[in-house]
Structures are given as C-alpha cells and as structure tokens.
C-alpha cells in the first residue's frame, strides 16, 4: 500500500513542546494497526509510507542543537497541509528544558537559564523562524492530552495517504491511548512527568512564573 505522492508531514514544536509525542502516537497507531516490528514508534511514523501514510517528521527546527536538516526554509516551501504545529504552554517547555540543563549543570540558576541561550533567546529565535509558515493544522498540546481520542484521530487523518482505504480505526486509537497512558499527562493527574500539563508550577515559583509572563505576550 503506497500513498499518493508520499508527501511528508512535519510536526513542529518548540523543544519539549510535543512534536515527538505526536510522532510517537502516530507511530504507535501504525505499529498496532499493521503489526510493525523492529522500529520505535517515532521510526514507524517516519517510515510509514509502506502502510499508506505520509511520513511524519517531528522537528524543533534545530534550535535545540539537533535536527539541522529541517529548518523553517523547508516549511516555507511546503503546502500548508504538510505543516502541523503543536503548541504547548511555553512555561512547561521552559520547565522541562531547565530541568534537563540542571542535570548537566547543577549550579545553573533560574535567572541564568532564562536569560541564556537555552531560555528566552532560543524561544524568540524559534518564534521568529515560524512566523511566516502556513500551517495546515495547529494542535494544542493541552487539548491533545485532555481529548486524545478526537485530536489523535484528527492528526491521523492529516497523515493518512489518499490511496489508503483503511481509514482511521477508532478501536486502534483507543488502544494507543491506553498503552501510551497519555491521559496521565493531564494537569489534574499531577504526575510530575516531563510531558505533564502544568509541570512548570512544580518547577518554578510563582514569582519566577510572573517574571516570565511579560516576555510571552
């Protein structure tokens, strides 16, 4: 089963903003639906053309020092239907990035992180890079976590090939939701995972959050 044209889709987010989570969910669907073995979920999404899907490429556009092959210049040249933007609360993105940097640099302070290359500077670079991109789909990370059935189905319809007559199997979507435990990422669950909604509230003080907010408006 092949897609018509096999035009890749790009899942784009700020670092820790959900691009790889989205790719993983699509890959888990393909693994469950078609019995794929020997591939991670992200690899399955990236190599999905054999199963009637457009390949899904997760990317942070290189602003985190990775994935230099994909940048905003590529997105500008694509049809909007190929571009999927995932929007997560930047406070939560900052919190996870800060915790990651803190493991490598235990002396790192909040002030140095936020004013440094991995904080506000990187956020502004990313936002500038995507400013003129035409998006076919904009996904709220928080809505994905709160309403995974409808949002995952929407994403799959965006990725499925025109010649794929299988459609989206909602029973498989249910399996992916259960196995991925994505509902545990809801803020009400208060699990404290990096992917949890609202993790910034357990990482930053109220004063630190208040100091960040003016730069995000």
N, C-alpha and C positions, 0 to 999 in steps of 0.2 A: 504494500500500500504506500503510495507516494503522495506528497502534497502537490498542488498545482503551483509551480514556480518555487516552492520551498523558500519563501522569503522570511528571513529570521525576524523574530520579535525581540525587542530589547527591554528588559525590566531594569529600570533606572531608579536609584535612590542614593541619598547621602549615605556615607558609611554607617553601618548598623541600622539602616533605615528600612530594610525589608526586601531589597532586591533578591537576595539569595534565599530568603524564606519563601518568596513567591516561586522562584525557580524550583526549589525543593518540593513544594506542594504539587506543582505541575509534574515534576519527575516522579513523585510518589504515585500520582494517578496513573501515569504511563506504566510504571512497574507493576502496579496492581491489576490494571486492565489487560495488559498484554504479556504478563509473565516475564518481564525483562529481568535478567540476572547479570551479575558481574559488573554492575555500574552503580555508582552512588545516585541519589535522587537528582542532584544538580547535573550530573553527567547524562542521566537519562533525558532530562529536559533539553539539554544542549544537543543531544544526538537523537532527537525524536522524529526525524523525517521518515525513518523506516516504518513508523507506526501511524503515519498520516497526519503528523503535526508539523507546524513551522517550528524550527529550532528556537528555543528561548535562551537568550544570552543575558545573565544577570551582570550588572556593572555599576560601579561607583564612579565611572569615568576617569579612573586613575588618580583621583585626588587623595587617595589613601596610600599611594605609592605602589599600587597593584593595577593590573589590567590596563597597561598602557596602550594596548591595541585598539581599545574602544574609547573614543573621545567625542565631544559634542559635535565636532565637524562631521562625523559619520551620521549622527542623528539628524542633523540639519538636512541631509541629502535624502533621507528616507521618507516614504509616505507616512502620514500620521498614524495609520493603522498598525504600523510596526513598532511604535513607541508607546511603552507603558510606564507611566510614572507612579512610583509608590511614595506616598507622603506620610512620614512618621513625625510625631511631635519632636522637634529638634532638641528639646530638653532631654528626652530619653536617649536620643542619639549621642548627645554630648556626654551623658552619664556613662553609657557603655564604653565609649571611647576613652573617657577619663579613667575608668576602672582598668581598662586594658593597659593604658600607658603607666598607670600607677604600679602595676605588677612588675614592669620593667624598670621603673624609676621610682622607688618607694619615697624618695624625697620630694616628689612633684607636688606642688601646691595647686589648689584650685585656680588661684589667680594666674599662675604661670601657665597652666594648661589653657585656660580660656583665652588669654591674650596671645598665646603662642601659635605656631604653625598648625597644630592639630585642633585648635579651637575655632575662634571666630574667623580667623583669616581663611582657613580651609572652607568653612561654611559659606563665606562670601564668594570665594572662587567658584565653588560648586553652583551656587545660585546664579552667578553671572553666566556660567557656561551653559546653563539650561534655559536661560531666559527666553530665547527665541526659538526653542524647539516646539514643533507642533505635535501635540500628544493625541493619540487615538483613544487613550484610556488613562484616567487618573484614579488611582486606588488609594483610599485612606487606609493606612495600616491599622488604625484603631477599629475601623469598620470591618476589615478583614478578620480581625480577632473576635469581634462581637457577633458578626454574621458570616461565619466562614462558608456556610452552605451556598448562599447566593453569590458571594464575592468570588469564591474559587470557581464556581460554575461560569461566572462572567469571564474570568481570566482564561479558562479552558476554551470557551467559545472564541476568544480572541486569538488563541494559538492553534486551534484545530484547522486542518487543511480543508480546502474547498472540495476535494475529492474523497474526503473521509466520510463515509456514510454511516459510521457507527454513532455519530452524535456524542453527547456527553452523558455518560452513565451515572445517574444520580446515586445509585447504590454504591458505586465505587467512590464517589465523592464522600459519601458517609464513612466509608472505610478509611479513607485518607484522613478525614477529620478526627476519627477515633484514634488511629495509630499515631498521628502527629501530635496529638494532645494539644492542639492549638487553642482550645478553649481554656486551658490552664494559664494562658498568657493574658487573660482578662485582668483588668485592674482589680476587680472585686475578689479575685483569687489570691492576690497578694503573695505570689510565689517567689518573687525576687529574682526571676531568671533575667538574663540579659535581654531576651526578647519580650519581657513582660511590659505591658502598658503601664505607664506611671512609675517606672523604676527610678526616674530622676528624683522622686520625692523621698526615696530611701538613701540616695547617694548625696544629694546636695541639701544644704539647709534652706529654709525659707528665704533668708537674706541673700544667699547665693543665687537662688532662682530669680528673685526680684531684680538682682543686678544684671542678669542675662536678658530678661524680657525686653528691655528697651531696644536692644540690638536686633531683635527678631521682628519688629513691627515694620 
